[in-house]
């Protein structure tokens, strides 16, 4: 049995990594409209603010700020995962445990969360999240990945369009952010 405990801070800001069970899949970008719909359903049902998000073929990263007096991001992820999965054909046979938990076997059961501690921690995770498509070799420049809040951040003047890629851009560390 694991001693892992989730950080439950009402009104907190959190970085998440959520992955499909099949790490070779491209389902999240192939079904981006379905994912956007599931995301909208989740946000309307259980409000939160998305500070940043990047959807890759088989996983996504997001930074959420929860409403004051609310720390239940687990329910939000459960709703998002189930809303996305509903209606998709089962790609593999399910285990008894998956059937018992009404899982489709599509998502990894666990996800990684990190409570953002301060502005520096937030910036480190924003950089990691936006640079992820380059790190995974999906594009050469951050601006070329379409499924990222990077474009919103450029429109808001928070980062230059050539950030994280291109011959004159400053390269950031491609390592994992520290917990």
C-alpha positions as CSV (number, residue, x, y, z in Angstrom):
1,X,0.0,0.0,0.0
2,X,1.3,3.4,-0.9
3,X,1.9,6.2,1.6
4,X,1.3,8.8,-1.1
5,X,-1.0,11.6,-0.1
6,X,-2.4,14.2,-2.5
7,X,-1.9,17.8,-1.6
8,X,-5.4,19.2,-0.9
9,X,-5.2,23.0,-0.6
10,X,-8.5,24.9,-1.0
11,X,-8.1,27.5,-3.7
12,X,-4.7,26.1,-4.6
13,X,-2.8,26.2,-7.8
14,X,-1.7,22.9,-9.2
15,X,0.4,21.4,-12.0
16,X,-0.9,18.1,-13.4
17,X,0.4,15.4,-15.7
18,X,-2.3,13.0,-16.9
19,X,-1.6,10.2,-19.4
20,X,-3.3,7.6,-21.4
21,X,-2.6,3.9,-20.6
22,X,-1.3,3.4,-24.1
23,X,1.8,5.7,-24.2
24,X,2.1,5.0,-28.0
25,X,-1.4,6.4,-28.7
26,X,-2.2,9.7,-30.4
27,X,-5.8,9.7,-29.2
28,X,-5.7,13.0,-27.4
29,X,-4.8,15.0,-30.5
30,X,-6.8,12.7,-32.8
31,X,-9.9,13.4,-30.7
32,X,-9.1,17.0,-29.7
33,X,-12.7,18.1,-30.2
34,X,-13.9,15.4,-27.9
35,X,-11.2,16.4,-25.3
36,X,-12.2,20.1,-25.6
37,X,-15.9,19.1,-25.1
38,X,-15.1,17.0,-22.0
39,X,-12.9,19.8,-20.7
40,X,-15.8,22.3,-21.1
41,X,-18.3,20.0,-19.4
42,X,-15.9,19.5,-16.5
43,X,-15.2,23.3,-16.1
44,X,-19.0,24.1,-16.3
45,X,-19.9,21.4,-13.7
46,X,-16.9,21.9,-11.3
47,X,-15.4,25.3,-12.0
48,X,-11.7,26.0,-12.1
49,X,-9.3,28.3,-13.9
50,X,-6.9,27.0,-16.5
51,X,-3.6,29.0,-16.2
52,X,-2.0,26.8,-18.9
53,X,-2.4,23.5,-20.8
54,X,-0.6,21.5,-23.4
55,X,-2.1,18.5,-25.0
56,X,0.3,15.9,-26.5
57,X,-0.7,12.8,-28.4
58,X,-0.8,10.5,-25.3
59,X,-0.6,12.8,-22.3
60,X,-1.4,16.3,-21.2
61,X,-0.1,18.9,-18.7
62,X,-2.3,21.5,-17.1
63,X,-2.0,24.2,-14.5
64,X,-5.3,24.8,-12.7
65,X,-6.3,27.3,-10.0
66,X,-9.2,26.0,-7.9
67,X,-11.9,28.1,-6.4
68,X,-11.5,29.3,-2.9
69,X,-12.7,26.7,-0.3
70,X,-12.4,23.9,-2.9
71,X,-9.6,21.4,-3.1
72,X,-11.2,18.6,-5.1
73,X,-9.3,18.3,-8.3
74,X,-9.6,14.5,-8.2
75,X,-13.3,14.8,-8.9
76,X,-12.6,17.1,-11.8
77,X,-10.1,14.8,-13.4
78,X,-12.5,11.8,-12.9
79,X,-15.2,13.8,-14.7
80,X,-13.0,14.9,-17.5
81,X,-11.6,11.4,-18.1
82,X,-15.1,9.8,-18.0
83,X,-16.6,12.5,-20.3
84,X,-13.8,12.0,-22.8
85,X,-13.9,8.2,-22.7
86,X,-17.7,7.9,-22.9
87,X,-18.7,6.7,-26.4
88,X,-15.2,5.6,-27.4
89,X,-14.9,1.9,-28.4
90,X,-12.9,-0.2,-26.0
91,X,-9.4,-0.8,-27.5
92,X,-8.5,-3.7,-25.2
93,X,-10.2,-6.1,-22.8
94,X,-10.7,-4.8,-19.4
95,X,-9.5,-6.4,-16.2
96,X,-11.9,-7.3,-13.4
97,X,-10.6,-4.3,-11.4
98,X,-11.2,-1.9,-14.3
99,X,-14.7,-3.2,-14.8
100,X,-15.4,-2.9,-11.1
101,X,-14.2,0.7,-11.1
102,X,-16.2,1.4,-14.3
103,X,-12.9,2.2,-16.1
104,X,-12.5,2.0,-19.8
105,X,-8.8,1.1,-19.6
106,X,-8.0,4.2,-21.6
107,X,-6.3,6.4,-19.0
108,X,-3.6,5.6,-16.5
109,X,-5.3,5.3,-13.1
110,X,-3.0,7.7,-11.4
111,X,-1.8,11.1,-12.4
112,X,0.8,13.4,-11.1
113,X,0.0,16.6,-9.3
114,X,2.2,19.3,-7.8
115,X,1.1,22.2,-5.7
116,X,2.5,25.5,-7.1
117,X,4.3,27.1,-4.2
118,X,5.2,30.6,-5.5
119,X,5.7,32.7,-8.6
120,X,9.1,31.1,-9.4
121,X,7.6,27.6,-9.1
122,X,4.7,28.7,-11.4
123,X,7.1,30.1,-14.0
124,X,9.2,26.9,-14.0
125,X,6.1,24.7,-14.6
126,X,4.7,27.1,-17.3
127,X,8.0,26.8,-19.1
128,X,8.1,23.0,-18.8
129,X,4.5,22.7,-19.9
130,X,4.9,24.9,-23.0
131,X,8.3,23.5,-24.0
132,X,7.0,19.8,-23.7
133,X,6.2,19.4,-27.5
134,X,9.8,20.4,-28.4
135,X,11.2,18.1,-25.6
136,X,9.2,15.2,-27.1
137,X,10.4,15.9,-30.7
138,X,6.9,16.8,-31.9
139,X,8.0,20.2,-33.2
140,X,11.2,22.2,-33.4
141,X,9.7,25.4,-32.0
142,X,7.1,25.9,-29.3
143,X,5.0,28.1,-31.5
144,X,4.4,25.3,-34.0
145,X,2.5,23.1,-31.6
146,X,-1.3,23.9,-32.0
147,X,-2.6,22.2,-28.8
148,X,-1.1,24.6,-26.2
149,X,-2.0,27.6,-24.2
150,X,1.3,29.1,-25.4
151,X,-0.6,30.8,-28.2
152,X,-2.9,32.5,-25.7
153,X,0.1,33.6,-23.6
154,X,1.6,35.1,-26.8
155,X,-1.6,37.0,-27.5
156,X,-1.7,38.3,-23.9
157,X,1.9,39.5,-24.3
158,X,3.2,37.2,-21.6
159,X,5.9,35.5,-23.9
160,X,7.3,36.4,-27.3
161,X,6.2,34.2,-30.2
162,X,9.8,32.9,-30.7
163,X,10.1,31.8,-27.0
164,X,11.6,28.3,-26.6
165,X,12.6,27.8,-30.2
166,X,14.3,29.3,-33.2
167,X,17.9,30.4,-33.7
168,X,17.7,33.6,-31.5
169,X,15.5,32.2,-28.7
170,X,16.7,31.5,-25.3
171,X,16.6,27.7,-24.6
172,X,15.2,26.6,-21.3
173,X,16.0,23.4,-19.4
174,X,14.2,20.5,-20.8
175,X,14.3,18.6,-17.5
176,X,11.3,17.9,-15.3
177,X,10.3,20.6,-12.9
178,X,11.2,20.0,-9.4
179,X,8.5,18.7,-7.1
